[in-house]
Amino acid sequence: MAVISMSKNLVEVKDLVKHFPIKRNFIEAMFKKQQRFVHAVDGVSFDIEKGKTLGLVGESGSGKTTTGRLILRLIEATSGKVFIDGKDIFAMNKEELRRFRTNMQIIFQDPMASLNPYMKIGEAIKDPLKIHGMLTPPEQKDKVLEMLELVNLEPANDFYNRYPKELSGGQRQRIVIARALIMNPKFIVADEAIAMLDVSVRSQLLELLNELKEKFNLTYLFITHDLATTKYICDEIAVMYLGQIVEKGSFKDIYADSLHPYTKALISAVPEPNPKKKKENFIPQGEVPNPIDPPKGCRFHPRCIYAKPICKEESPPMKKVSDTHYVACHLIK
């Protein structure tokens, strides 16, 4: 049975680790060469309060998407714990997990890849209800039409019988959102949910996600590489680099008082609309290190212009700067 953990947080992630083994060739296996791993996620911990949105931000390859999928147990973790609504996800057997999946859903980055091109929109949205044996067929159709209206796809009957190829990218993403919401979940992972859309469509979908959050009292993990987007939807922001969280805080903490050099680099990359306003530019040196052999000490030190000798030797602990602000950096006393 899953362990119950009473908390004001809907999601609790504790020391989450995922190491992907690298396949060895015949010669390596024959000579028993040491198994090597990709350190995709290395000791990630955070909480998300009920009804709040946590933005998980970082470059491609930082481990954001892997973290989201681990939390939903779409892939199995190497170690760690995840509690959702007080229940230990990793302790559930297959049947318990199948039943609990109605409480947690995901919105993928590419709507065309996550929709069956040969399945009509109505059937695609209805599919979760059929899988879990919920409602009668007429009730299922009514529920689908209701969801289409909620995501502003009207007339709903018209969209019900269309195929994904007949819709625009923004409309397809609204379909994916409707499908995620039809089970009335408590928690949603939005994995780069607006990254593939035009800027004008992004703003509309961010507004829709905020409206739905309030209407259904949803809790979001909003995964993005675009730090600028987080200001419109996130209550807290966690900055991730090479499998680890390096800074976490409120929107104000991260934007107005960022402390980690990597966070400062991300903020400096956000375009400034006022041409007269100057801001500090910090471009990290070199490339992101290989996650198969991550650097000793602070993982950002090979690219950090402020690195000290201790940064190359010891991994910095996460320090509490204020009630809402945490940073893992030897430069912060």
C-alpha positions in Angstrom: 0.0 0.0 0.0 1.1 3.6 -0.7 2.3 5.6 2.3 0.1 8.6 3.3 1.9 11.9 3.9 -0.3 14.8 5.3 0.9 18.1 3.9 -0.4 21.4 2.5 1.7 20.5 -0.6 0.0 18.6 -3.4 3.4 17.5 -4.8 6.5 16.5 -2.8 9.7 15.4 -4.6 12.5 14.1 -2.4 16.1 13.3 -3.7 14.9 12.2 -7.1 17.5 10.5 -9.2 17.5 9.0 -12.7 20.6 7.5 -14.3 20.1 6.0 -17.7 22.5 3.1 -18.4 24.6 3.4 -21.6 24.3 0.3 -23.7 27.7 -1.5 -24.0 28.8 -3.1 -27.2 29.9 -6.8 -27.5 33.5 -6.1 -26.7 32.8 -3.9 -23.7 30.4 -6.5 -22.3 32.8 -9.4 -22.9 35.6 -7.7 -21.0 33.2 -6.5 -18.4 33.9 -2.9 -18.9 32.4 -0.8 -16.1 28.8 0.3 -16.8 28.4 4.0 -17.5 25.3 6.2 -17.0 23.8 9.4 -18.2 23.2 11.4 -15.0 19.9 12.9 -16.2 18.4 13.8 -12.8 20.7 13.9 -9.7 19.1 14.6 -6.3 16.2 16.9 -7.2 13.9 18.0 -4.4 11.0 20.5 -4.3 7.4 20.9 -3.2 4.4 22.4 -5.0 1.7 23.8 -2.9 -1.9 23.0 -3.7 -3.3 25.4 -6.3 0.1 26.8 -7.2 2.4 26.6 -10.2 6.1 25.8 -10.1 8.1 26.7 -13.1 11.0 24.3 -13.9 13.5 26.3 -16.0 16.8 25.4 -17.7 18.6 24.8 -21.0 17.8 21.8 -23.2 19.4 18.7 -21.6 19.2 20.0 -18.1 16.8 17.2 -17.0 13.5 19.1 -16.9 11.4 16.8 -19.0 12.9 13.7 -17.4 12.0 15.1 -14.0 8.4 15.7 -15.1 8.0 12.2 -16.4 9.6 10.7 -13.3 7.1 12.5 -11.1 4.2 11.0 -13.1 6.0 7.6 -13.2 6.0 7.5 -17.0 9.6 6.3 -16.5 10.9 4.6 -13.4 13.3 6.5 -11.1 16.7 5.2 -10.0 16.0 6.4 -6.5 14.0 9.0 -4.5 10.4 9.6 -3.5 7.4 11.4 -5.0 4.2 12.1 -3.1 1.2 13.4 -4.9 -1.8 14.3 -2.7 -0.2 12.5 0.2 0.3 9.2 -1.7 3.7 7.7 -2.4 3.6 7.2 -6.2 6.7 4.9 -6.3 5.1 2.5 -3.7 2.0 1.8 -5.8 1.6 -1.4 -7.8 0.4 -1.3 -11.4 -3.3 -1.4 -10.6 -3.1 1.2 -7.9 -1.1 3.5 -10.2 -3.6 2.9 -13.1 -6.5 4.1 -10.9 -4.5 7.0 -9.5 -3.5 8.3 -12.9 -6.9 10.1 -13.2 -5.4 12.6 -10.6 -2.4 13.5 -12.7 -2.0 14.3 -16.4 0.6 15.7 -18.8 0.5 18.2 -21.7 3.2 17.4 -24.2 5.2 19.9 -26.2 4.2 18.7 -29.7 0.4 18.2 -30.0 0.6 16.6 -33.4 2.9 13.9 -32.0 0.6 13.3 -29.0 -2.6 13.0 -31.0 -3.4 10.0 -33.2 -3.7 11.5 -36.8 -6.3 8.8 -37.7 -8.5 9.4 -34.6 -11.2 12.1 -34.7 -10.9 14.9 -32.1 -13.9 13.8 -30.1 -12.7 10.2 -29.8 -9.2 11.4 -28.8 -10.6 13.5 -25.9 -13.1 10.8 -24.9 -10.4 8.0 -24.9 -9.4 8.5 -21.2 -13.0 8.2 -20.1 -13.3 4.9 -22.0 -10.0 3.5 -20.6 -11.2 4.1 -17.1 -14.8 3.1 -17.7 -16.2 6.4 -16.7 -19.7 7.6 -17.7 -22.0 6.1 -20.4 -21.3 6.7 -24.1 -23.9 9.6 -24.3 -22.5 11.2 -21.1 -19.0 10.8 -22.5 -19.9 12.8 -25.6 -21.6 15.5 -23.6 -18.5 15.7 -21.4 -16.2 16.1 -24.5 -18.4 18.8 -25.9 -18.3 20.6 -22.6 -14.5 20.4 -22.5 -14.2 21.7 -26.1 -16.2 24.8 -25.1 -14.1 25.3 -22.0 -10.9 25.5 -24.2 -12.7 27.9 -26.5 -13.1 25.5 -29.5 -16.6 26.3 -30.8 -18.9 25.2 -32.3 -18.0 22.1 -30.3 -20.0 19.7 -32.5 -17.9 20.9 -35.5 -14.6 20.2 -33.8 -15.8 16.9 -32.4 -15.7 15.3 -35.9 -12.5 16.8 -37.2 -9.1 15.2 -37.5 -5.9 16.8 -36.0 -4.5 17.7 -39.5 -7.5 19.9 -40.1 -6.6 22.2 -37.1 -3.9 24.8 -36.5 -1.1 24.3 -34.0 -2.9 26.4 -31.3 -6.1 24.5 -31.8 -4.4 21.1 -31.5 -2.8 22.2 -28.3 -6.2 23.2 -26.9 -7.4 19.7 -27.8 -4.5 18.2 -25.8 -5.4 20.5 -22.8 -9.0 19.4 -23.0 -7.9 15.7 -23.1 -5.7 16.3 -20.0 -8.6 18.0 -18.1 -11.4 15.6 -18.9 -10.5 13.3 -16.0 -10.7 16.2 -13.6 -7.1 15.8 -12.4 -5.5 17.6 -9.5 -2.0 17.9 -10.9 -0.8 18.7 -14.4 2.7 18.6 -15.9 2.9 21.1 -18.8 6.0 20.1 -20.6 7.0 23.0 -22.9 3.3 23.3 -23.6 3.6 26.5 -25.6 7.1 26.2 -27.0 6.1 25.3 -30.6 3.5 28.1 -31.0 3.5 31.6 -32.4 4.0 34.4 -29.8 0.4 35.6 -30.2 -1.0 32.1 -29.6 1.3 31.6 -26.6 -0.2 34.5 -24.8 -3.7 33.1 -25.4 -2.8 29.7 -24.1 -1.1 31.1 -21.1 -4.3 33.0 -20.3 -6.3 29.8 -20.8 -4.1 27.8 -18.5 -4.5 30.4 -15.8 -8.3 30.5 -16.2 -8.5 26.7 -16.0 -6.2 26.6 -13.0 -8.6 28.9 -11.1 -11.7 27.1 -12.3 -10.5 23.6 -11.5 -8.1 24.4 -8.6 -5.3 22.8 -10.5 -1.7 22.5 -9.5 0.9 22.8 -12.3 4.5 21.9 -12.9 5.3 24.2 -15.8 8.4 23.1 -17.7 10.1 25.6 -20.0 13.4 26.8 -21.3 12.1 30.3 -21.6 12.4 32.1 -18.3 10.4 35.1 -19.6 7.3 33.0 -19.9 7.3 32.1 -16.3 6.3 35.6 -15.2 2.8 35.1 -16.6 1.9 31.8 -14.9 4.3 30.7 -12.2 4.1 31.3 -8.4 7.6 29.9 -7.9 10.5 29.1 -10.1 13.2 26.4 -9.8 16.3 26.7 -12.0 17.8 23.5 -13.2 21.3 22.8 -14.6 22.8 19.5 -15.6 20.4 17.4 -13.5 20.3 19.5 -10.4 18.3 22.5 -9.1 20.7 25.4 -8.5 18.2 28.1 -7.3 14.6 28.2 -6.3 12.3 31.1 -5.2 9.3 33.2 -5.8 9.0 35.2 -9.1 10.4 38.3 -7.3 13.3 36.4 -5.8 14.4 35.0 -9.2 13.9 38.1 -11.3 14.8 40.9 -8.9 17.3 39.2 -6.7 18.8 36.2 -8.5 22.0 34.9 -6.9 23.3 31.9 -8.9 25.5 32.8 -11.9 23.5 30.4 -14.1 20.2 32.1 -13.2 21.8 35.5 -13.9 22.8 34.1 -17.3 19.3 33.0 -18.1 17.9 36.4 -17.1 20.4 38.2 -19.2 19.2 36.2 -22.2 15.7 37.6 -21.8 15.1 40.3 -24.4 14.7 43.8 -23.0 11.8 45.7 -24.7 13.1 49.1 -23.6 16.2 49.9 -25.9 17.3 52.7 -23.5 17.5 50.3 -20.5 20.8 48.6 -20.1 21.2 45.3 -18.2 24.0 43.1 -17.3 25.0 40.6 -19.9 26.5 37.3 -18.6 27.3 34.7 -21.2 28.6 31.4 -19.7 31.8 30.1 -21.1 32.0 27.0 -23.2 29.4 24.3 -23.6 27.3 22.3 -21.2 29.4 19.4 -19.8 28.7 15.8 -20.7 26.1 14.3 -18.4 27.8 11.0 -18.7 30.8 12.4 -16.8 29.5 15.5 -14.9 32.2 17.8 -13.4 33.2 17.3 -9.8 32.1 20.0 -7.3 29.6 22.6 -8.7 28.5 21.4 -12.1 28.4 25.0 -13.4 32.0 25.8 -12.4 33.6 25.0 -15.8 31.4 27.8 -17.4 31.4 30.2 -14.4 33.6 33.3 -14.5 33.3 33.6 -10.8 34.4 30.1 -9.9 36.7 29.6 -6.9 38.9 26.6 -6.1 36.2 25.2 -3.7 33.7 25.2 -6.6 35.9 22.6 -8.4 36.1 20.3 -5.4 32.8 20.4 -3.4 29.2 20.3 -4.5 27.5 23.3 -2.9 24.6 22.6 -0.5 21.2 24.3 -1.0 21.2 27.3 1.3 18.2 29.2 2.6 18.6 32.9 1.8 15.1 33.9 2.9 11.7 32.3 3.6 11.1 31.7 -0.1 14.6 31.9 -1.6 17.1 29.0 -1.9 20.4 28.8 -3.8 23.2 26.2 -4.2 26.3 28.3 -4.7 29.6 28.6 -2.8 29.7 32.3 -3.6 26.7 32.9 -1.4 27.5 33.1 2.3 
